[in-house]
C-alpha cells in the first residue's frame, strides 16, 4: 500500500527542449544551446518547443536556472530571464511577458470498445426488480376490514444475582471483575514501511529552453498485526433467568402477580428480583392477520367493528400504520 500524503521528490537534472525551424524546416534543434537555426540562422520560436522522445533527451550539465524566457515588447524576439535588453533589437525588457510553456505529453490510451447493450440490460433488470418489489410488497389500496378480536400479553423478567463469565479486551474489563485470565490476540493492524518505493517521473518545461525531470516516489507499506490482551473474567451481576407471563383476549390487561420476587431485592449472591416489564397489544383481523399497536389504537376499536384501513394490494394484509 502507498502512504497517504508522503511523496519524496528528487530532481534528475535539466535537459534540452527541442524545436523545429519555421524558415528552413530543420528539425530537432536544441532549445537552450541553439537559439538560432544551425542551417539558416533563423531565430528560435520558443512557442514551438517540444519534449524529446523518452531516452533521447540531452542533459544540461551544471545548468543555472534564472527563470523563464521572455518576449521582447518591441520585436517579440525571445531573450533569457536575466537579459535587461533585447539581444536582437536592444529594446529594454521592462514589462516583457514570459514565453508559453509546453505541457508534458500524456501517453495515449486506446479506448475500449463499449458494449452498449450491457448497461441497458443491467438497467432493465434493476428496473424490473424494483417494479416486482413494488408490486408484491409496496403497492397499497384502501379497504374496509372487520376487527375480529383483541389480544394482550404482559411479561415481567425474573432476574438472579449471580456470577457470569464474560470476555473483553483488557482495557474494557470492569474494575470489579474477578478471576481474570488473559492471552494475546490480534486486535487491529498497522501500516509499516517496507523500505521500497513506487516512483514515477514527470517532465516540467522550465520555459528557458530546458525541462526538468522530476522523480516522485511514495513509500510502499505492508500490514502488520497489532496484538492486545483478550481477557476472560467473572462478574457478579443481575441476569435474567425466567419470565412471568400473563395474557388474555379482553380489554383489561393485568400484570402477572403470583410467585414473583420483590422488585427491590438487595443484590446478594443467589437473590432474585423483578426486572424489565413489557406489554404487547394486538388487534386481530380476518385470516389471522394481526397488528401490534399502542394502547390508544388498541382501545380505539371494538370487536366486530368495521375499520377503514390501507392494505397491501397483493396480500390483503393490513398496513398497521393506517389504523
C-alpha positions as CSV (number, residue, x, y, z in Angstrom):
1,X,0.0,0.0,0.0
2,X,1.1,3.6,-0.5
3,X,1.4,6.1,2.2
4,X,-1.2,8.9,2.2
5,X,0.4,12.3,1.6
6,X,4.0,11.1,1.7
7,X,5.8,12.0,-1.5
8,X,9.6,12.3,-1.9
9,X,10.6,14.4,-4.9
10,X,14.1,14.3,-6.5
11,X,15.3,16.3,-9.5
12,X,17.1,14.2,-12.1
13,X,18.5,17.2,-13.8
14,X,17.7,19.7,-16.6
15,X,17.5,18.6,-20.2
16,X,17.3,20.3,-23.6
17,X,14.0,21.0,-25.1
18,X,13.8,20.7,-28.9
19,X,12.4,23.0,-31.6
20,X,12.0,23.0,-35.4
21,X,12.9,25.9,-37.6
22,X,10.0,27.8,-39.1
23,X,12.1,29.0,-42.0
24,X,14.0,26.1,-43.4
25,X,12.3,23.2,-41.7
26,X,15.4,21.9,-39.8
27,X,14.2,19.6,-37.0
28,X,15.4,18.6,-33.6
29,X,17.3,21.7,-32.8
30,X,18.3,22.2,-29.1
31,X,16.2,24.6,-27.1
32,X,19.0,26.0,-24.8
33,X,22.2,25.5,-26.9
34,X,20.8,26.6,-30.3
35,X,19.0,29.9,-30.1
36,X,19.3,30.2,-33.9
37,X,18.9,27.6,-36.6
38,X,22.2,25.8,-37.4
39,X,21.1,25.6,-41.1
40,X,19.7,29.1,-41.9
41,X,20.4,31.2,-38.9
42,X,16.7,32.0,-38.2
43,X,15.9,32.8,-34.6
44,X,14.2,30.1,-32.4
45,X,10.5,30.3,-31.9
46,X,10.1,29.4,-28.2
47,X,6.4,28.7,-28.6
48,X,7.3,25.8,-30.9
49,X,9.5,23.9,-28.4
50,X,8.7,20.3,-27.6
51,X,9.8,17.5,-25.5
52,X,12.3,14.9,-26.9
53,X,11.3,11.2,-27.0
54,X,12.0,9.1,-24.0
55,X,15.6,8.0,-23.8
56,X,16.8,10.7,-26.3
57,X,17.0,13.7,-24.0
58,X,20.3,15.5,-23.7
59,X,21.2,16.6,-20.2
60,X,22.5,20.1,-19.5
61,X,25.4,19.8,-17.0
62,X,25.6,22.5,-14.3
63,X,22.6,24.3,-15.6
64,X,21.7,27.5,-13.7
65,X,18.1,28.4,-13.9
66,X,17.4,32.1,-13.9
67,X,13.8,32.0,-14.9
68,X,11.6,31.6,-18.0
69,X,12.5,33.3,-21.3
70,X,10.6,36.4,-22.1
71,X,9.3,38.0,-25.3
72,X,10.8,41.5,-26.3
73,X,8.0,44.1,-26.0
74,X,9.4,45.8,-29.2
75,X,10.3,43.0,-31.6
76,X,8.8,39.9,-29.9
77,X,12.2,38.1,-30.1
78,X,12.9,35.8,-27.1
79,X,15.5,36.6,-24.5
80,X,16.7,34.9,-21.3
81,X,15.2,35.9,-18.0
82,X,18.5,37.7,-16.9
83,X,18.6,39.9,-20.0
84,X,17.9,43.6,-19.4
85,X,17.8,44.5,-23.1
86,X,16.6,42.5,-26.1
87,X,19.6,40.7,-27.7
88,X,18.1,41.3,-31.2
89,X,16.9,45.0,-31.2
90,X,18.3,46.3,-28.0
91,X,15.0,47.5,-26.5
92,X,14.6,47.4,-22.7
93,X,12.9,44.2,-21.5
94,X,10.8,46.1,-18.9
95,X,7.2,44.8,-19.0
96,X,8.1,41.7,-21.1
97,X,5.9,38.6,-20.9
98,X,7.0,35.0,-20.3
99,X,7.1,32.6,-23.3
100,X,4.4,30.0,-23.5
101,X,5.2,26.7,-21.7
102,X,4.6,23.2,-23.1
103,X,2.7,20.6,-21.2
104,X,4.3,17.2,-20.9
105,X,2.8,14.6,-23.3
106,X,0.3,12.2,-21.8
107,X,0.6,8.6,-23.1
108,X,-2.4,7.8,-25.4
109,X,-4.7,5.0,-24.2
110,X,-6.8,3.3,-26.8
111,X,-10.4,3.5,-25.7
112,X,-12.0,0.1,-25.1
113,X,-15.0,-0.7,-27.3
114,X,-18.1,-0.3,-25.3
115,X,-20.8,-2.9,-25.5
116,X,-23.8,-0.5,-25.3
117,X,-26.3,-3.3,-24.6
118,X,-24.7,-4.4,-21.3
119,X,-25.6,-1.2,-19.3
120,X,-29.1,-1.2,-21.0
121,X,-29.6,-4.9,-19.9
122,X,-28.4,-4.1,-16.3
123,X,-30.7,-1.1,-16.0
124,X,-33.6,-3.1,-17.4
125,X,-33.0,-5.9,-14.8
126,X,-32.8,-3.4,-12.0
127,X,-36.0,-1.6,-13.2
128,X,-37.8,-5.0,-13.4
129,X,-36.7,-6.0,-9.9
130,X,-37.8,-2.6,-8.5
131,X,-41.2,-3.0,-10.2
132,X,-41.6,-6.5,-8.8
133,X,-40.8,-5.4,-5.3
134,X,-43.2,-2.5,-5.5
135,X,-45.9,-4.7,-7.0
136,X,-45.5,-7.5,-4.5
137,X,-44.7,-5.8,-1.2
138,X,-45.2,-2.0,-1.5
139,X,-48.3,-1.4,-3.7
140,X,-51.3,-0.5,-1.4
141,X,-55.0,0.2,-1.7
142,X,-57.9,1.2,0.6
143,X,-60.2,-1.4,2.1
144,X,-62.7,-1.9,4.9
145,X,-61.9,-4.8,7.3
146,X,-63.5,-6.2,10.4
147,X,-61.9,-6.2,13.8
148,X,-62.2,-9.9,14.9
149,X,-60.5,-9.8,18.4
150,X,-58.2,-8.0,20.8
151,X,-55.3,-9.8,22.5
152,X,-52.8,-8.7,25.1
153,X,-49.6,-10.1,26.7
154,X,-47.7,-8.8,29.7
155,X,-44.3,-10.1,30.8
156,X,-42.0,-9.5,33.7
157,X,-38.4,-10.6,33.5
158,X,-37.1,-12.6,36.6
159,X,-33.5,-11.7,37.4
160,X,-31.0,-13.5,39.6
161,X,-27.8,-12.0,41.0
162,X,-25.1,-14.5,40.0
163,X,-21.6,-14.9,38.7
164,X,-21.3,-14.9,34.9
165,X,-18.2,-15.4,32.7
166,X,-17.5,-12.7,30.1
167,X,-14.8,-11.8,27.6
168,X,-13.5,-8.4,26.6
169,X,-10.3,-6.5,25.7
170,X,-8.2,-5.7,28.8
171,X,-9.0,-2.0,28.8
172,X,-12.7,-2.8,28.7
173,X,-12.8,-5.2,31.7
174,X,-14.9,-3.8,34.6
175,X,-13.0,-2.8,37.7
176,X,-14.9,-5.2,39.9
177,X,-14.2,-8.3,37.6
178,X,-12.8,-11.4,39.3
179,X,-10.7,-14.4,38.2
180,X,-9.3,-12.6,35.2
181,X,-7.4,-14.7,32.6
182,X,-5.8,-13.1,29.5
183,X,-4.0,-14.1,26.4
184,X,-2.5,-12.2,23.4
185,X,-4.8,-11.8,20.4
186,X,-4.8,-9.7,17.3
187,X,-6.9,-6.6,17.7
188,X,-6.1,-4.5,14.7
189,X,-3.4,-3.8,12.1
190,X,-0.8,-1.1,11.4
191,X,0.9,0.1,8.3
192,X,4.7,-0.4,8.3
193,X,7.2,0.8,5.6
194,X,8.8,-2.0,3.6
195,X,11.8,0.2,2.6
196,X,10.7,0.1,-1.0
197,X,9.1,2.9,-3.1
198,X,6.8,3.3,-6.0
199,X,8.2,6.0,-8.3
200,X,7.1,8.0,-11.3
201,X,8.9,10.6,-13.4
202,X,7.4,13.9,-14.5
203,X,8.7,16.4,-17.0
204,X,8.3,20.1,-16.4
205,X,9.0,22.7,-19.1
206,X,11.1,25.4,-17.4
207,X,10.4,27.8,-20.4
208,X,14.1,28.7,-20.8
209,X,14.9,26.0,-23.4
210,X,15.2,23.2,-20.9
211,X,12.9,20.9,-19.0
212,X,13.4,19.4,-15.6
213,X,13.0,15.7,-15.0
214,X,11.4,15.2,-11.5
215,X,11.2,11.8,-9.8
216,X,8.3,11.4,-7.4
217,X,8.3,8.5,-5.0
218,X,5.9,7.2,-2.4
219,X,6.8,4.6,0.2
220,X,5.3,1.1,0.0
221,X,3.6,-0.2,3.2
222,X,2.6,-3.6,4.4
223,X,0.0,-4.5,7.1
224,X,1.3,-5.9,10.3
225,X,-0.9,-7.3,13.2
226,X,-1.3,-5.4,16.4
227,X,-1.9,-7.6,19.4
228,X,-3.6,-6.8,22.7
229,X,-4.7,-8.8,25.8
230,X,-8.1,-10.5,25.4
231,X,-9.4,-11.4,28.8
232,X,-11.9,-13.8,30.3
233,X,-13.3,-12.9,33.7
234,X,-16.1,-13.5,36.2
235,X,-18.6,-10.7,37.1
236,X,-21.4,-10.7,39.6
237,X,-24.5,-9.1,38.1
238,X,-28.3,-9.3,37.7
239,X,-29.1,-11.8,34.9
240,X,-32.5,-12.7,33.5
241,X,-33.2,-16.4,34.3
242,X,-37.0,-16.6,33.8
243,X,-40.1,-14.8,32.7
244,X,-43.5,-14.4,34.3
245,X,-46.3,-14.1,31.7
246,X,-50.0,-13.2,31.6
247,X,-52.2,-13.0,28.5
248,X,-55.8,-12.6,27.6
249,X,-58.4,-11.6,24.9
250,X,-60.3,-8.8,26.7
251,X,-59.7,-5.1,27.1
252,X,-58.4,-5.3,30.7
253,X,-54.8,-6.5,30.7
254,X,-53.1,-7.2,34.0
255,X,-49.6,-7.9,35.2
256,X,-48.7,-11.4,36.4
257,X,-48.5,-11.3,40.3
258,X,-48.2,-14.9,41.5
259,X,-45.0,-16.2,43.0
260,X,-42.9,-13.2,42.0
261,X,-39.9,-12.0,44.0
262,X,-39.9,-8.3,45.2
263,X,-38.8,-5.7,42.7
264,X,-36.4,-4.1,45.2
265,X,-34.5,-7.2,46.3
266,X,-31.0,-6.2,47.6
267,X,-28.0,-7.5,45.5
268,X,-26.7,-10.7,47.1
269,X,-25.4,-13.9,45.7
270,X,-28.4,-16.1,44.6
271,X,-31.0,-13.3,45.2
272,X,-33.9,-12.8,42.7
273,X,-35.9,-9.7,41.7
274,X,-38.4,-8.5,39.2
275,X,-36.8,-7.0,36.1
276,X,-38.0,-5.3,32.9
277,X,-41.7,-5.2,32.1
278,X,-43.0,-5.5,28.5
279,X,-46.5,-5.2,27.1
280,X,-47.8,-6.4,23.7
281,X,-51.2,-5.3,22.4
282,X,-52.6,-7.0,19.3
283,X,-55.6,-6.4,17.1
284,X,-56.8,-9.5,15.1
285,X,-58.3,-9.2,11.6
286,X,-59.7,-11.9,9.3
287,X,-57.4,-14.7,8.1
288,X,-55.3,-14.4,11.2
289,X,-53.9,-11.0,10.1
290,X,-52.7,-9.1,13.1
291,X,-51.2,-5.7,14.1
292,X,-49.3,-4.9,17.2
293,X,-50.3,-1.3,18.2
294,X,-50.2,1.3,21.0
295,X,-52.7,1.3,23.9
296,X,-54.6,4.2,22.3
297,X,-55.0,2.5,19.0
298,X,-55.8,-0.8,20.7
299,X,-58.7,0.7,22.6
300,X,-59.9,2.7,19.6
301,X,-61.6,-0.3,18.0
302,X,-64.2,-2.8,19.4
303,X,-64.6,-6.4,18.4
304,X,-66.8,-6.7,15.3
305,X,-66.3,-3.1,14.3
306,X,-65.6,-2.2,10.7
307,X,-62.4,-0.2,10.1
308,X,-61.2,1.7,7.0
309,X,-57.6,0.9,6.5
310,X,-54.8,0.6,4.0
311,X,-53.9,-2.9,2.9
312,X,-51.2,-4.5,0.7
313,X,-52.6,-4.8,-2.7
314,X,-51.1,-8.3,-3.3
315,X,-51.7,-10.0,0.0
316,X,-54.5,-8.0,1.6
317,X,-52.6,-7.6,4.9
318,X,-53.4,-4.5,6.9
319,X,-50.8,-1.7,6.9
320,X,-50.7,-1.2,10.7
321,X,-49.7,2.4,10.5
322,X,-53.0,3.2,8.8
323,X,-55.0,2.3,11.9
